[in-house]
Amino acid sequence: MDEQIMAERQGSHVRVGRLAGVVVTLVATALTVGLTQRWGRTEQAPVPSSATASSAAAVPTAPVVLNGTDDAFIQLLIPMNEGALALIDQLDARPADADPSLRALLGELRKAHQAELRDLRGLLAAGNVPELNIHEGHQMPGMVTDASLAELRAASGAEVSSRAAALIRAHLTQTVVLCRGEQNAGGSPELKALAGRMQQARAAELRTLDDRPGAPTAAPGG
């Protein structure tokens, strides 16, 4: 029995290590694809105006096949979305500090991110893959961490909106990078379609964020 438990633990550790490696490859691939598309693009396709467009189509409940990139993408996007939702919840606790235009966008982000979480977890279940939080405690690009939330809580009222907007911008931008990587290297047609919708939604959300009157551009702590 002890040998069986040890074997299961070793297998779990091996899978976590493989997922971490695939995440690095996913980000690198996405950056390469993004730069290539940027250099070679002469015309940019329009993006949806709704911040909730990422989950426009329902994820199928039939079994799906997820490759390593698919698995890594989902396991990273789930905590990223959860971190963004934690940030939105924290700002709701001190509404006087957030400007109206930012609060309106965050309300749309909440609905979109919650829908995406349902879709991502639905695909994990359809692929018979367990959810693993392999990035807990990691400083991943675009991830809203406990440390950044603590800094936001300690910020003065005048700084809250600019710091929150910078965190959200980093989150949205990194998600675009990851969605490009999934569409380039992923295997599941269902997940690649979801990643495409998420990428379009993030582009619209970034545009809304940056088009706000007096929108700040400074990074957190900058």
C-alpha positions as CSV (number, residue, x, y, z in Angstrom):
1,M,0.0,0.0,0.0
2,D,2.8,2.4,0.9
3,E,4.5,1.6,-2.4
4,Q,1.3,2.4,-4.3
5,I,0.9,5.7,-2.5
6,M,4.5,6.7,-3.3
7,A,4.1,5.7,-6.9
8,E,1.0,7.9,-7.2
9,R,2.7,10.8,-5.6
10,Q,5.7,10.4,-7.9
11,G,3.4,10.3,-10.9
12,S,1.7,13.5,-9.8
13,H,5.0,15.3,-9.3
14,V,6.1,14.2,-12.8
15,R,2.9,15.5,-14.4
16,V,3.3,18.8,-12.5
17,G,6.8,19.2,-13.8
18,R,5.8,18.4,-17.4
19,L,2.9,20.9,-17.1
20,A,5.3,23.6,-15.9
21,G,7.6,22.9,-18.8
22,V,4.7,23.1,-21.3
23,V,3.7,26.5,-19.8
24,V,7.1,27.9,-20.6
25,T,6.9,26.5,-24.1
26,L,3.4,27.9,-24.5
27,V,4.4,31.4,-23.5
28,A,7.5,31.3,-25.7
29,T,5.6,30.1,-28.7
30,A,2.9,32.7,-28.1
31,L,5.4,35.5,-28.0
32,T,7.0,34.3,-31.2
33,V,3.7,34.0,-33.0
34,G,2.6,37.4,-31.7
35,L,5.7,39.1,-32.9
36,T,5.5,37.5,-36.3
37,Q,1.9,38.4,-36.7
38,R,2.6,42.0,-35.6
39,W,5.5,42.4,-38.1
40,G,3.6,40.9,-41.0
41,R,0.1,42.4,-40.4
42,T,-1.1,45.1,-42.7
43,E,-4.7,45.1,-41.6
44,Q,-6.2,44.4,-38.2
45,A,-9.5,42.5,-38.0
46,P,-12.2,44.2,-35.8
47,V,-12.7,42.9,-32.3
48,P,-16.1,42.5,-30.5
49,S,-17.2,45.5,-28.5
50,S,-18.7,43.5,-25.7
51,A,-16.4,42.5,-22.8
52,T,-18.4,39.3,-22.4
53,A,-17.9,38.0,-25.9
54,S,-15.3,35.4,-24.8
55,S,-17.9,32.7,-24.0
56,A,-20.3,33.3,-26.8
57,A,-20.6,29.6,-27.7
58,A,-21.2,26.8,-25.2
59,V,-18.4,24.4,-24.6
60,P,-19.5,20.9,-25.7
61,T,-20.1,18.3,-23.0
62,A,-19.0,15.4,-25.2
63,P,-15.5,13.9,-24.4
64,V,-12.6,15.9,-25.8
65,V,-8.9,15.1,-26.2
66,L,-6.5,17.6,-24.6
67,N,-2.8,17.6,-25.4
68,G,-0.1,18.9,-23.2
69,T,-0.5,22.5,-24.4
70,D,-4.2,22.4,-23.9
71,D,-3.8,21.1,-20.3
72,A,-1.1,23.7,-19.5
73,F,-3.2,26.5,-20.9
74,I,-6.3,25.6,-18.9
75,Q,-4.3,25.0,-15.7
76,L,-2.7,28.5,-16.0
77,L,-5.8,30.4,-17.1
78,I,-8.0,29.2,-14.2
79,P,-5.8,30.7,-11.5
80,M,-5.2,33.8,-13.7
81,N,-9.0,34.4,-13.9
82,E,-9.5,33.6,-10.2
83,G,-6.8,36.2,-9.4
84,A,-8.5,38.8,-11.5
85,L,-11.8,38.1,-9.8
86,A,-10.2,38.4,-6.4
87,L,-9.0,41.9,-7.5
88,I,-12.5,42.9,-8.6
89,D,-14.0,41.7,-5.3
90,Q,-11.4,43.7,-3.4
91,L,-12.2,46.8,-5.3
92,D,-15.9,46.3,-4.6
93,A,-15.1,46.4,-0.9
94,R,-13.9,50.0,-1.3
95,P,-16.1,51.4,-4.1
96,A,-15.3,55.0,-3.3
97,D,-11.7,54.5,-4.5
98,A,-12.6,53.3,-8.0
99,D,-13.6,55.7,-10.9
100,P,-17.0,54.9,-12.5
101,S,-15.6,53.9,-15.9
102,L,-13.2,51.4,-14.3
103,R,-16.0,50.0,-12.1
104,A,-18.2,49.5,-15.2
105,L,-15.5,47.6,-17.0
106,L,-14.7,45.5,-14.0
107,G,-18.4,44.5,-13.8
108,E,-18.2,43.2,-17.4
109,L,-14.9,41.5,-16.6
110,R,-16.5,39.7,-13.7
111,K,-19.3,38.2,-15.8
112,A,-16.9,37.2,-18.7
113,H,-14.3,35.7,-16.4
114,Q,-16.8,33.7,-14.5
115,A,-18.2,32.3,-17.7
116,E,-14.7,31.5,-18.9
117,L,-14.0,29.6,-15.7
118,R,-17.1,27.4,-16.2
119,D,-16.0,26.7,-19.8
120,L,-12.4,25.9,-18.9
121,R,-13.4,23.6,-16.1
122,G,-16.0,22.0,-18.4
123,L,-13.3,21.2,-20.9
124,L,-11.1,19.7,-18.2
125,A,-14.0,17.5,-17.1
126,A,-14.8,16.6,-20.8
127,G,-11.1,15.6,-21.2
128,N,-11.1,13.6,-17.9
129,V,-8.2,15.7,-16.7
130,P,-8.0,16.7,-13.0
131,E,-7.6,20.4,-12.1
132,L,-4.1,21.1,-10.6
133,N,-3.0,24.5,-9.2
134,I,0.6,24.1,-10.3
135,H,1.2,27.9,-10.1
136,E,0.3,28.5,-6.5
137,G,2.8,31.0,-5.0
138,H,4.4,31.6,-8.3
139,Q,5.0,35.1,-9.8
140,M,3.6,34.4,-13.2
141,P,3.3,37.2,-15.8
142,G,-0.2,38.7,-15.7
143,M,-1.1,36.8,-12.5
144,V,-2.8,38.9,-9.7
145,T,-1.1,37.5,-6.6
146,D,-1.8,37.7,-2.9
147,A,1.2,40.1,-2.6
148,S,-0.2,42.5,-5.3
149,L,-3.6,42.4,-3.6
150,A,-2.0,43.2,-0.2
151,E,-0.1,46.2,-1.9
152,L,-3.4,47.4,-3.3
153,R,-5.1,47.2,0.1
154,A,-2.3,49.3,1.6
155,A,-2.5,51.9,-1.2
156,S,-3.9,55.3,-0.6
157,G,-7.3,56.2,-2.1
158,A,-5.7,58.3,-4.9
159,E,-3.5,55.4,-6.0
160,V,-6.1,52.6,-6.0
161,S,-7.6,53.1,-9.4
162,S,-4.3,53.5,-11.3
163,R,-2.7,50.5,-9.5
164,A,-5.8,48.3,-10.2
165,A,-6.0,49.4,-13.8
166,A,-2.3,48.5,-14.3
167,L,-2.8,45.0,-12.7
168,I,-5.9,44.4,-14.9
169,R,-4.0,45.6,-18.0
170,A,-1.1,43.2,-17.3
171,H,-3.6,40.3,-16.8
172,L,-5.5,41.0,-20.0
173,T,-2.3,41.5,-22.1
174,Q,-0.8,38.2,-20.9
175,T,-4.0,36.3,-21.6
176,V,-3.8,37.5,-25.2
177,V,-0.3,36.1,-25.4
178,L,-1.4,32.7,-23.9
179,C,-4.4,32.5,-26.2
180,R,-2.2,33.0,-29.2
181,G,0.0,30.1,-28.0
182,E,-2.9,27.8,-27.5
183,Q,-4.3,28.5,-30.9
184,N,-0.9,27.8,-32.4
185,A,0.1,24.7,-30.5
186,G,-3.1,23.4,-28.9
187,G,-4.7,20.2,-30.0
188,S,-8.4,20.5,-29.0
189,P,-10.5,22.2,-31.6
190,E,-13.0,23.1,-28.8
191,L,-10.3,24.8,-26.6
192,K,-8.7,26.5,-29.5
193,A,-12.1,28.0,-30.5
194,L,-12.6,29.1,-26.8
195,A,-9.0,30.7,-26.8
196,G,-9.9,32.6,-30.0
197,R,-13.0,34.0,-28.4
198,M,-11.1,34.9,-25.3
199,Q,-8.4,36.6,-27.3
200,Q,-11.0,38.8,-29.1
201,A,-12.7,39.6,-25.9
202,R,-9.4,40.6,-24.2
203,A,-8.5,42.9,-27.1
204,A,-11.9,44.7,-26.7
205,E,-11.4,44.8,-22.9
206,L,-8.0,46.4,-23.3
207,R,-9.3,48.9,-25.7
208,T,-12.1,49.9,-23.3
209,L,-9.6,50.1,-20.4
210,D,-7.2,52.4,-22.3
211,D,-10.0,54.5,-23.8
212,R,-11.3,55.6,-20.5
213,P,-11.1,59.4,-19.7
214,G,-7.7,60.0,-18.0
215,A,-6.8,56.3,-18.2
216,P,-3.5,55.7,-16.3
217,T,-0.6,53.9,-18.0
218,A,1.8,53.5,-15.1
219,A,2.7,49.9,-13.9
220,P,2.0,48.9,-10.3
221,G,4.4,50.7,-8.0
222,G,5.6,52.9,-10.9
